[in-house]
């Protein structure tokens, strides 16, 4: 009985994975341009790591060949446009939780079907204790920020949902 429950629980986890990558057969190449950071506050680690992680995810989860030229079938350009902190929780009339909001504007150019091209913001919230400085919070949150933002950008480009 326990074995059956374990198989059911672990087997059901696959439902939540977004592996539904939708790429037409004629698409062969992609260019991921460096993600510039144009936010008012600049985390110097964010742009290079975000660019690298997005390139890695595309390489690992698609069949596309990454190139640097202007002739890529898919051209991905993005820039960090927002990196803002707000108070998200109050306790005893003091901030207890802060929220870091990261926004990346994605510009996707499909050279084979321009109707599929788009420009859209992708944004995620990351909460942290108000007792931490922004620098401390960034150190803790950076791996999560990178993973979530890369997943959001990737899914926006490659998934039909």
N, C-alpha and C positions, 0 to 999 in steps of 0.2 A: 504494500500500500504506500509506504514512504517512497519507495523507488518510483512508483507511478506518479506520485505527486511531484517529485523532483523533476522527472522528465517533462511533465506538463508545464511546470513553472519555467524551467529553462528553455523549453521549446517555444513557449509563448513569447519569450523576449524578442524573437526575430520579427514579430509583428511591428515593432516600433522602429526598426532600422530603415533608414532611407537609402536604399541601394537601387532605387528605380531610376537609374541613369538613362536618359533618353537622348541618344545622339544618332541622327540619320547616318546611314551607311556611307553617303558621299562625303561626309565631313571627315577629314584626315588630320588636319593640323590646327594648333591653337597657339596663340601668343598671349602670355600673361605679362603685362607691363608692370614695372615697379609701382607699387602702391604708395603714392605720395601722401604725406601727412600735412594737411592744410587746416587742421583744427586750431583754435585759439591757444589751446594748451597742447604741447607736443610731448608725447612719451617717445623718446628716441629709439626705444627698442621695438616699438609697435610696427612701424612700416616695413623694415627689413624682414622681421620674423613673419609677419602676416603674408608678405609676398612669397617668401620661401615655403611656408606651410601650404598656401594655396597651390603653388606649383607642384609640391609633393603630392597633394591629394589628387590633383588632376592626373598626374603621372601614375599613381597607384590605383586609381579607380576608374580610369577611362582607357581607351585604346588610342587616344590622340597622341600625335607626335608634337612636342613643343618646339617651336621655332622662334626666331627673333625678327624675321622679316615682316614687311607690310602685307605679304601675300597670304597670311594665315587665314584659314576658313573661319575660325572664331578668333576674335580679338577682344581681350578682356583688359579693361582699364578701370582703375578705381582710385579713390582718394578718401582718406580719413577726413571727414568734415566736422565731426563732433566728438568731443571728449570732455564731457561736462559732469560735475558732481552736484547733486542736490540732496537735501535731507529727505529721507523716506520714512523714518520712524521717530517718534518722540515719546519719551518716558520721563515722568517727573519734570516736565517742562524743559527738558533738554534733549538734544538730538541723540538718539540711540543707534540709529542706522542711517548710513549714507548710501546713495546710489550713484554709481558711475554709469553714465549712458555713453556708449560708443556707437557712432554712426559712420558708415562707409557708403559713399555714393559709388554705385557700380554702373559702368558703361559697357554694355555688351554689344558687340558688332558681329552679326552673322553675315558674312560676305556672300554666302550661297542663297540666303533667303532673308532679305532685309526686313520682312514683316515680323521676323523673330527677334530683331534687334531691340534693345531697350536701354533706358537709363532709369535707375531706381535707387532710392536709399535703402540700406539694410541697417537695422538698429537693434541693439541688445542692451539690456540692463544688467548690472552686476552690483549686488548689495554687499556692503561691508560694515563692520562695526565703526561707529562714530568715534570710538576711542583711538582708532588708527589714523595716522597721517595719510595723505594721499600716496606718498612714496611707499609707505609700509603696505598699504592696500594694493598698490600696483604690483609690488613684489609677490604678494600672495595670489593675486587674481590673474596675472599675465598668462599662465598656461590655460586657464579657463576662458579668458577673453579670446585668445588665439584659436582655440578649438571651436568655440561657439561661433565666432565671426567667420571662420573659414567654412564651417558647415553651412551657415546661413547663405554665404555668397555662392558656394558650390551648388546648394540645392536650388537657389534662385535661378541659376544658369542652366543646370543640367537635369532638373527634375520637373516632371509635368504634374505638379500638385498645387 
